[in-house]
Amino acid sequence: MTTIADRLRVVEQRIAAAARAAGRDPAAVSLLAVSKTWGPDAVREAVAAGQRAFGENYVQEGADKVEALRAMRLAELGADEREPAAPGLEWHFIGPLQSNKTRRVANTFDWVHSIDRLKIAERLAEQRAAHLAPLKLCIQVNVSAEDSKSGVAPEQLGALAHAVAALPRLQLRGLMCIPEPSADAAVLRARFALLRELQAGLVADGLALDTLSMGMSQDIELAVAEGATIVRVGSAIFGDRNRQAATEK
């Protein structure tokens, strides 16, 4: 039977091969394992195989999972709940974020990839605890101009990026996109190339950005070829989506 560890190795090999084909260092591309709808045991299996960064789409499910993994680690160490016992994992929130759910995200996650409104960033900045490291952010860009897709329009990106970068307790790191589903590799590459070009423009305008969060299970190679630094992969690691595992509360 194919295990999570086996699938992780395959994905890592795909990333490395894509990076080499593009003349890039494979170490420049990080794998974010998207664990939404999968329980703590699946995450633990991935951790045992060496994975450390995990992405969640739903606030309640994701925050509960972070706490469950922490509790498991405390039990393993025989530690008191008041003692720091983080399992060394990095948690990324990658789904749409409503303003009434920002507080839990602000104090649970290390990254948020889906910023597309200044109001959300302002709430995260206000609610991030002062003792925590700055919350790392990516701005989501609607590179395919879909009415149904979250993300800021490219022409509005500059103003939003500069406003977000000025907020306290946050660190704007880069951009994220989710292109429209397409079997046309040229279309997808063009979407990824647009995100790269938008980031280059912001860097030229004085923002210190180093992250392009783009590419999923089906289009890793295309995203890496266009400069992805984080690829978000779920089904290729965990298998078909476990839709019964969690629903947003």
ZADO-1210 file (C-alpha; in nm, 4 decimals, padded with zeros to 6 digits):
<atoms>
<atom x="00.0000" y="00.0000" z="00.0000" code="MET" pos="1"/>
<atom x="00.1270" y="00.3469" z="-00.0882" code="THR" pos="2"/>
<atom x="00.1866" y="00.5513" z="00.2258" code="THR" pos="3"/>
<atom x="00.1963" y="00.9247" z="00.2921" code="ILE" pos="4"/>
<atom x="00.5741" y="00.8930" z="00.3231" code="ALA" pos="5"/>
<atom x="00.5916" y="00.7316" z="-00.0219" code="ASP" pos="6"/>
<atom x="00.3799" y="01.0053" z="-00.1787" code="ARG" pos="7"/>
<atom x="00.5838" y="01.2751" z="-00.0084" code="LEU" pos="8"/>
<atom x="00.9003" y="01.1374" z="-00.1654" code="ARG" pos="9"/>
<atom x="00.7372" y="01.1392" z="-00.5091" code="VAL" pos="10"/>
<atom x="00.6275" y="01.5019" z="-00.4701" code="VAL" pos="11"/>
<atom x="00.9709" y="01.6047" z="-00.3460" code="GLU" pos="12"/>
<atom x="01.1253" y="01.4347" z="-00.6482" code="GLN" pos="13"/>
<atom x="00.8865" y="01.6198" z="-00.8797" code="ARG" pos="14"/>
<atom x="00.9803" y="01.9522" z="-00.7232" code="ILE" pos="15"/>
<atom x="01.3513" y="01.8793" z="-00.7456" code="ALA" pos="16"/>
<atom x="01.3284" y="01.7670" z="-01.1085" code="ALA" pos="17"/>
<atom x="01.1200" y="02.0726" z="-01.2042" code="ALA" pos="18"/>
<atom x="01.3658" y="02.3060" z="-01.0331" code="ALA" pos="19"/>
<atom x="01.6658" y="02.1518" z="-01.2061" code="ARG" pos="20"/>
<atom x="01.4873" y="02.1675" z="-01.5425" code="ALA" pos="21"/>
<atom x="01.4316" y="02.5405" z="-01.4833" code="ALA" pos="22"/>
<atom x="01.7925" y="02.5969" z="-01.3808" code="GLY" pos="23"/>
<atom x="01.6925" y="02.6563" z="-01.0192" code="ARG" pos="24"/>
<atom x="01.8189" y="02.5192" z="-00.6902" code="ASP" pos="25"/>
<atom x="01.5638" y="02.2627" z="-00.5610" code="PRO" pos="26"/>
<atom x="01.6236" y="02.3995" z="-00.2105" code="ALA" pos="27"/>
<atom x="01.4678" y="02.7295" z="-00.3241" code="ALA" pos="28"/>
<atom x="01.1238" y="02.5647" z="-00.3479" code="VAL" pos="29"/>
<atom x="00.9414" y="02.4679" z="-00.0281" code="SER" pos="30"/>
<atom x="00.6667" y="02.2090" z="-00.0049" code="LEU" pos="31"/>
<atom x="00.3527" y="02.3047" z="00.1853" code="LEU" pos="32"/>
<atom x="00.1504" y="01.9909" z="00.2615" code="ALA" pos="33"/>
<atom x="-00.2176" y="02.0866" z="00.2464" code="VAL" pos="34"/>
<atom x="-00.3755" y="01.8815" z="00.5226" code="SER" pos="35"/>
<atom x="-00.7289" y="02.0241" z="00.5134" code="LYS" pos="36"/>
<atom x="-00.9963" y="01.7618" z="00.5909" code="THR" pos="37"/>
<atom x="-00.7288" y="01.5199" z="00.7133" code="TRP" pos="38"/>
<atom x="-00.6974" y="01.4498" z="01.0828" code="GLY" pos="39"/>
<atom x="-00.4009" y="01.4821" z="01.3186" code="PRO" pos="40"/>
<atom x="-00.2909" y="01.1231" z="01.2613" code="ASP" pos="41"/>
<atom x="-00.2347" y="01.1907" z="00.8907" code="ALA" pos="42"/>
<atom x="-00.0319" y="01.4995" z="00.9793" code="VAL" pos="43"/>
<atom x="00.1719" y="01.2985" z="01.2285" code="ARG" pos="44"/>
<atom x="00.2468" y="01.0437" z="00.9562" code="GLU" pos="45"/>
<atom x="00.3724" y="01.3221" z="00.7314" code="ALA" pos="46"/>
<atom x="00.5775" y="01.4680" z="01.0177" code="VAL" pos="47"/>
<atom x="00.7365" y="01.1271" z="01.0764" code="ALA" pos="48"/>
<atom x="00.8379" y="01.1316" z="00.7090" code="ALA" pos="49"/>
<atom x="01.0102" y="01.4658" z="00.7542" code="GLY" pos="50"/>
<atom x="00.7428" y="01.7191" z="00.6507" code="GLN" pos="51"/>
<atom x="00.7213" y="02.0284" z="00.8691" code="ARG" pos="52"/>
<atom x="00.4995" y="02.2871" z="00.6920" code="ALA" pos="53"/>
<atom x="00.1234" y="02.2326" z="00.6672" code="PHE" pos="54"/>
<atom x="-00.1576" y="02.4308" z="00.5062" code="GLY" pos="55"/>
<atom x="-00.5158" y="02.4599" z="00.6286" code="GLU" pos="56"/>
<atom x="-00.8187" y="02.6148" z="00.4565" code="ASN" pos="57"/>
<atom x="-01.0729" y="02.6211" z="00.7383" code="TYR" pos="58"/>
<atom x="-01.0269" y="02.8228" z="01.0566" code="VAL" pos="59"/>
<atom x="-01.1971" y="02.5919" z="01.3065" code="GLN" pos="60"/>
<atom x="-01.0545" y="02.2710" z="01.1652" code="GLU" pos="61"/>
<atom x="-00.7067" y="02.4138" z="01.1259" code="GLY" pos="62"/>
<atom x="-00.6840" y="02.5714" z="01.4706" code="ALA" pos="63"/>
<atom x="-00.8202" y="02.2582" z="01.6353" code="ASP" pos="64"/>
<atom x="-00.5616" y="02.0515" z="01.4506" code="LYS" pos="65"/>
<atom x="-00.2771" y="02.2756" z="01.5626" code="VAL" pos="66"/>
<atom x="-00.3909" y="02.2319" z="01.9238" code="GLU" pos="67"/>
<atom x="-00.4329" y="01.8556" z="01.8810" code="ALA" pos="68"/>
<atom x="-00.0790" y="01.8182" z="01.7483" code="LEU" pos="69"/>
<atom x="00.0537" y="02.0293" z="02.0350" code="ARG" pos="70"/>
<atom x="-00.1352" y="01.8160" z="02.2898" code="ALA" pos="71"/>
<atom x="00.0062" y="01.4992" z="02.1351" code="MET" pos="72"/>
<atom x="00.3545" y="01.6425" z="02.1624" code="ARG" pos="73"/>
<atom x="00.3009" y="01.7397" z="02.5264" code="LEU" pos="74"/>
<atom x="00.1848" y="01.3864" z="02.6016" code="ALA" pos="75"/>
<atom x="00.4899" y="01.2385" z="02.4315" code="GLU" pos="76"/>
<atom x="00.7229" y="01.4617" z="02.6332" code="LEU" pos="77"/>
<atom x="00.5310" y="01.4249" z="02.9578" code="GLY" pos="78"/>
<atom x="00.5320" y="01.8036" z="02.9753" code="ALA" pos="79"/>
<atom x="00.3072" y="02.0420" z="03.1605" code="ASP" pos="80"/>
<atom x="00.0572" y="02.2304" z="02.9435" code="GLU" pos="81"/>
<atom x="00.2060" y="02.5573" z="03.0620" code="ARG" pos="82"/>
<atom x="00.5458" y="02.4648" z="02.9243" code="GLU" pos="83"/>
<atom x="00.6357" y="02.5436" z="02.5622" code="PRO" pos="84"/>
<atom x="00.6260" y="02.2221" z="02.3666" code="ALA" pos="85"/>
<atom x="00.5739" y="02.3169" z="02.0041" code="ALA" pos="86"/>
<atom x="00.6391" y="02.0190" z="01.7783" code="PRO" pos="87"/>
<atom x="00.8513" y="02.2295" z="01.5443" code="GLY" pos="88"/>
<atom x="00.5818" y="02.2600" z="01.2802" code="LEU" pos="89"/>
<atom x="00.4903" y="02.5587" z="01.0637" code="GLU" pos="90"/>
<atom x="00.1223" y="02.6272" z="01.0039" code="TRP" pos="91"/>
<atom x="-00.0084" y="02.8217" z="00.7045" code="HIS" pos="92"/>
<atom x="-00.3658" y="02.9438" z="00.6652" code="PHE" pos="93"/>
<atom x="-00.4430" y="02.9364" z="00.2939" code="ILE" pos="94"/>
<atom x="-00.8221" y="02.9694" z="00.2695" code="GLY" pos="95"/>
<atom x="-01.0621" y="03.2635" z="00.2515" code="PRO" pos="96"/>
<atom x="-01.0673" y="03.4542" z="00.5792" code="LEU" pos="97"/>
<atom x="-01.3690" y="03.6366" z="00.7191" code="GLN" pos="98"/>
<atom x="-01.3230" y="03.9306" z="00.9532" code="SER" pos="99"/>
<atom x="-01.5058" y="03.7560" z="01.2399" code="ASN" pos="100"/>
<atom x="-01.2489" y="03.4741" z="01.2401" code="LYS" pos="101"/>
<atom x="-00.9252" y="03.6694" z="01.2245" code="THR" pos="102"/>
<atom x="-00.8405" y="03.6545" z="01.5956" code="ARG" pos="103"/>
<atom x="-00.7936" y="03.2785" z="01.6081" code="ARG" pos="104"/>
<atom x="-00.5924" y="03.2816" z="01.2868" code="VAL" pos="105"/>
<atom x="-00.3792" y="03.5708" z="01.4111" code="ALA" pos="106"/>
<atom x="-00.2696" y="03.3768" z="01.7187" code="ASN" pos="107"/>
<atom x="-00.2578" y="03.0209" z="01.5851" code="THR" pos="108"/>
<atom x="-00.0903" y="03.0315" z="01.2449" code="PHE" pos="109"/>
<atom x="00.2566" y="03.1330" z="01.1305" code="ASP" pos="110"/>
<atom x="00.1532" y="03.2375" z="00.7784" code="TRP" pos="111"/>
<atom x="-00.1595" y="03.3612" z="00.6019" code="VAL" pos="112"/>
<atom x="-00.1570" y="03.3322" z="00.2203" code="HIS" pos="113"/>
<atom x="-00.5006" y="03.4686" z="00.1373" code="SER" pos="114"/>
<atom x="-00.4961" y="03.8405" z="00.2170" code="ILE" pos="115"/>
<atom x="-00.6997" y="04.0354" z="-00.0384" code="ASP" pos="116"/>
<atom x="-00.8426" y="04.3211" z="00.1696" code="ARG" pos="117"/>
<atom x="-00.6751" y="04.5773" z="00.3912" code="LEU" pos="118"/>
<atom x="-00.9447" y="04.5307" z="00.6572" code="LYS" pos="119"/>
<atom x="-00.8414" y="04.1687" z="00.7122" code="ILE" pos="120"/>
<atom x="-00.4734" y="04.2583" z="00.7395" code="ALA" pos="121"/>
<atom x="-00.5529" y="04.5377" z="00.9845" code="GLU" pos="122"/>
<atom x="-00.7493" y="04.3009" z="01.2072" code="ARG" pos="123"/>
<atom x="-00.4669" y="04.0468" z="01.2027" code="LEU" pos="124"/>
<atom x="-00.2193" y="04.3193" z="01.2981" code="ALA" pos="125"/>
<atom x="-00.4407" y="04.4377" z="01.5853" code="GLU" pos="126"/>
<atom x="-00.5048" y="04.0863" z="01.7145" code="GLN" pos="127"/>
<atom x="-00.1620" y="03.9241" z="01.6789" code="ARG" pos="128"/>
<atom x="-00.0213" y="03.8794" z="02.0302" code="ALA" pos="129"/>
<atom x="00.2814" y="04.0995" z="02.0979" code="ALA" pos="130"/>
<atom x="00.4927" y="03.8075" z="02.2245" code="HIS" pos="131"/>
<atom x="00.4562" y="03.6164" z="01.8967" code="LEU" pos="132"/>
<atom x="00.6832" y="03.6576" z="01.5971" code="ALA" pos="133"/>
<atom x="00.5370" y="03.8732" z="01.3178" code="PRO" pos="134"/>
<atom x="00.2677" y="03.6928" z="01.1202" code="LEU" pos="135"/>
<atom x="00.3984" y="03.6269" z="00.7691" code="LYS" pos="136"/>
<atom x="00.1595" y="03.7197" z="00.4884" code="LEU" pos="137"/>
<atom x="00.1057" y="03.6694" z="00.1193" code="CYS" pos="138"/>
<atom x="-00.1432" y="03.8764" z="-00.0782" code="ILE" pos="139"/>
<atom x="-00.3724" y="03.6685" z="-00.2972" code="GLN" pos="140"/>
<atom x="-00.3988" y="03.8015" z="-00.6518" code="VAL" pos="141"/>
<atom x="-00.6844" y="03.7142" z="-00.8865" code="ASN" pos="142"/>
<atom x="-00.4594" y="03.6462" z="-01.1846" code="VAL" pos="143"/>
<atom x="-00.7400" y="03.4981" z="-01.3974" code="SER" pos="144"/>
<atom x="-00.9933" y="03.7795" z="-01.3378" code="ALA" pos="145"/>
<atom x="-01.2619" y="03.5355" z="-01.2264" code="GLU" pos="146"/>
<atom x="-01.5650" y="03.6948" z="-01.0609" code="ASP" pos="147"/>
<atom x="-01.6003" y="03.3920" z="-00.8339" code="SER" pos="148"/>
<atom x="-01.2345" y="03.3856" z="-00.7267" code="LYS" pos="149"/>
<atom x="-01.0925" y="03.5589" z="-00.4211" code="SER" pos="150"/>
<atom x="-00.7945" y="03.7858" z="-00.4637" code="GLY" pos="151"/>
<atom x="-00.7109" y="04.1463" z="-00.5353" code="VAL" pos="152"/>
<atom x="-00.7126" y="04.2648" z="-00.8953" code="ALA" pos="153"/>
<atom x="-00.3608" y="04.3156" z="-01.0348" code="PRO" pos="154"/>
<atom x="-00.4198" y="04.6869" z="-01.0884" code="GLU" pos="155"/>
<atom x="-00.5113" y="04.7282" z="-00.7197" code="GLN" pos="156"/>
<atom x="-00.2214" y="04.5235" z="-00.5854" code="LEU" pos="157"/>
<atom x="00.0331" y="04.8022" z="-00.5409" code="GLY" pos="158"/>
<atom x="-00.1755" y="05.0149" z="-00.3075" code="ALA" pos="159"/>
<atom x="-00.2780" y="04.7146" z="-00.0988" code="LEU" pos="160"/>
<atom x="00.0758" y="04.5770" z="-00.0757" code="ALA" pos="161"/>
<atom x="00.2233" y="04.9042" z="00.0474" code="HIS" pos="162"/>
<atom x="-00.0553" y="04.9483" z="00.3030" code="ALA" pos="163"/>
<atom x="-00.0165" y="04.5932" z="00.4361" code="VAL" pos="164"/>
<atom x="00.3629" y="04.6220" z="00.4521" code="ALA" pos="165"/>
<atom x="00.3284" y="04.9230" z="00.6827" code="ALA" pos="166"/>
<atom x="00.1202" y="04.7399" z="00.9462" code="LEU" pos="167"/>
<atom x="00.2743" y="04.6304" z="01.2790" code="PRO" pos="168"/>
<atom x="00.3120" y="04.2656" z="01.3899" code="ARG" pos="169"/>
<atom x="00.2933" y="04.1526" z="01.0278" code="LEU" pos="170"/>
<atom x="00.5577" y="04.0726" z="00.7680" code="GLN" pos="171"/>
<atom x="00.4515" y="04.0872" z="00.4050" code="LEU" pos="172"/>
<atom x="00.6524" y="03.8148" z="00.2316" code="ARG" pos="173"/>
<atom x="00.5012" y="03.7795" z="-00.1141" code="GLY" pos="174"/>
<atom x="00.2088" y="03.6891" z="-00.3362" code="LEU" pos="175"/>
<atom x="-00.0216" y="03.3914" z="-00.3845" code="MET" pos="176"/>
<atom x="-00.2530" y="03.2853" z="-00.6666" code="CYS" pos="177"/>
<atom x="-00.4970" y="03.0102" z="-00.7586" code="ILE" pos="178"/>
<atom x="-00.5442" y="03.0140" z="-01.1379" code="PRO" pos="179"/>
<atom x="-00.8593" y="02.8887" z="-01.3012" code="GLU" pos="180"/>
<atom x="-00.8659" y="02.5123" z="-01.3693" code="PRO" pos="181"/>
<atom x="-00.7249" y="02.4528" z="-01.7157" code="SER" pos="182"/>
<atom x="-00.5774" y="02.1683" z="-01.9179" code="ALA" pos="183"/>
<atom x="-00.3812" y="02.4271" z="-02.1180" code="ASP" pos="184"/>
<atom x="-00.0288" y="02.4449" z="-01.9807" code="ALA" pos="185"/>
<atom x="00.0352" y="02.7709" z="-02.1651" code="ALA" pos="186"/>
<atom x="-00.2585" y="02.9377" z="-01.9870" code="VAL" pos="187"/>
<atom x="-00.1396" y="02.8235" z="-01.6453" code="LEU" pos="188"/>
<atom x="00.2186" y="02.9292" z="-01.7123" code="ARG" pos="189"/>
<atom x="00.0946" y="03.2711" z="-01.8166" code="ALA" pos="190"/>
<atom x="-00.0969" y="03.3068" z="-01.4880" code="ARG" pos="191"/>
<atom x="00.2086" y="03.2082" z="-01.2852" code="PHE" pos="192"/>
<atom x="00.4305" y="03.4364" z="-01.4926" code="ALA" pos="193"/>
<atom x="00.1951" y="03.7266" z="-01.4223" code="LEU" pos="194"/>
<atom x="00.2274" y="03.6722" z="-01.0474" code="LEU" pos="195"/>
<atom x="00.6060" y="03.6633" z="-01.0787" code="ARG" pos="196"/>
<atom x="00.6049" y="03.9852" z="-01.2806" code="GLU" pos="197"/>
<atom x="00.3758" y="04.1568" z="-01.0306" code="LEU" pos="198"/>
<atom x="00.6076" y="04.0643" z="-00.7468" code="GLN" pos="199"/>
<atom x="00.9106" y="04.1878" z="-00.9400" code="ALA" pos="200"/>
<atom x="00.7328" y="04.5204" z="-00.9855" code="GLY" pos="201"/>
<atom x="00.6679" y="04.5504" z="-00.6122" code="LEU" pos="202"/>
<atom x="01.0293" y="04.4650" z="-00.5327" code="VAL" pos="203"/>
<atom x="01.1428" y="04.7328" z="-00.7775" code="ALA" pos="204"/>
<atom x="00.9101" y="04.9695" z="-00.5935" code="ASP" pos="205"/>
<atom x="01.0903" y="04.9063" z="-00.2660" code="GLY" pos="206"/>
<atom x="00.9097" y="04.6140" z="-00.1019" code="LEU" pos="207"/>
<atom x="01.1262" y="04.3287" z="00.0287" code="ALA" pos="208"/>
<atom x="00.9334" y="04.0280" z="-00.1031" code="LEU" pos="209"/>
<atom x="01.0754" y="03.6794" z="-00.1469" code="ASP" pos="210"/>
<atom x="00.7768" y="03.4437" z="-00.1693" code="THR" pos="211"/>
<atom x="00.5624" y="03.3209" z="-00.4581" code="LEU" pos="212"/>
<atom x="00.2994" y="03.0775" z="-00.3304" code="SER" pos="213"/>
<atom x="00.1688" y="02.9084" z="-00.6444" code="MET" pos="214"/>
<atom x="00.1224" y="02.5617" z="-00.7856" code="GLY" pos="215"/>
<atom x="-00.0721" y="02.2600" z="-00.6602" code="MET" pos="216"/>
<atom x="-00.0690" y="01.8839" z="-00.7150" code="SER" pos="217"/>
<atom x="-00.1548" y="01.8991" z="-01.0833" code="GLN" pos="218"/>
<atom x="00.0686" y="02.1876" z="-01.1911" code="ASP" pos="219"/>
<atom x="00.3802" y="02.1766" z="-00.9711" code="ILE" pos="220"/>
<atom x="00.6162" y="02.1723" z="-01.2674" code="GLU" pos="221"/>
<atom x="00.4603" y="02.4749" z="-01.4376" code="LEU" pos="222"/>
<atom x="00.4654" y="02.6813" z="-01.1187" code="ALA" pos="223"/>
<atom x="00.8259" y="02.5932" z="-01.0369" code="VAL" pos="224"/>
<atom x="00.9296" y="02.6834" z="-01.3915" code="ALA" pos="225"/>
<atom x="00.7817" y="03.0307" z="-01.3367" code="GLU" pos="226"/>
<atom x="00.9499" y="03.0903" z="-01.0014" code="GLY" pos="227"/>
<atom x="00.7319" y="02.9391" z="-00.7269" code="ALA" pos="228"/>
<atom x="00.9018" y="02.9347" z="-00.3879" code="THR" pos="229"/>
<atom x="00.6142" y="02.7534" z="-00.2119" code="ILE" pos="230"/>
<atom x="00.3986" y="02.4889" z="-00.3773" code="VAL" pos="231"/>
<atom x="00.0771" y="02.3869" z="-00.2009" code="ARG" pos="232"/>
<atom x="00.0166" y="02.0141" z="-00.2427" code="VAL" pos="233"/>
<atom x="-00.2660" y="01.8135" z="-00.0868" code="GLY" pos="234"/>
<atom x="-00.4076" y="01.5182" z="-00.2795" code="SER" pos="235"/>
<atom x="-00.0721" y="01.4089" z="-00.4194" code="ALA" pos="236"/>
<atom x="00.0436" y="01.3598" z="-00.0587" code="ILE" pos="237"/>
<atom x="-00.2616" y="01.2589" z="00.1400" code="PHE" pos="238"/>
<atom x="-00.4694" y="01.0994" z="-00.1346" code="GLY" pos="239"/>
<atom x="-00.8251" y="01.1803" z="-00.2394" code="ASP" pos="240"/>
<atom x="-00.9796" y="01.4498" z="-00.0247" code="ARG" pos="241"/>
<atom x="-01.1254" y="01.3153" z="00.2972" code="ASN" pos="242"/>
<atom x="-01.4454" y="01.5179" z="00.2754" code="ARG" pos="243"/>
<atom x="-01.6013" y="01.3627" z="00.5842" code="GLN" pos="244"/>
<atom x="-01.3159" y="01.4565" z="00.8120" code="ALA" pos="245"/>
<atom x="-01.4038" y="01.8181" z="00.8778" code="ALA" pos="246"/>
<atom x="-01.6470" y="02.0939" z="00.7997" code="THR" pos="247"/>
<atom x="-01.6122" y="02.4602" z="00.8801" code="GLU" pos="248"/>
<atom x="-01.7853" y="02.5518" z="01.2056" code="LYS" pos="249"/>
</atoms>
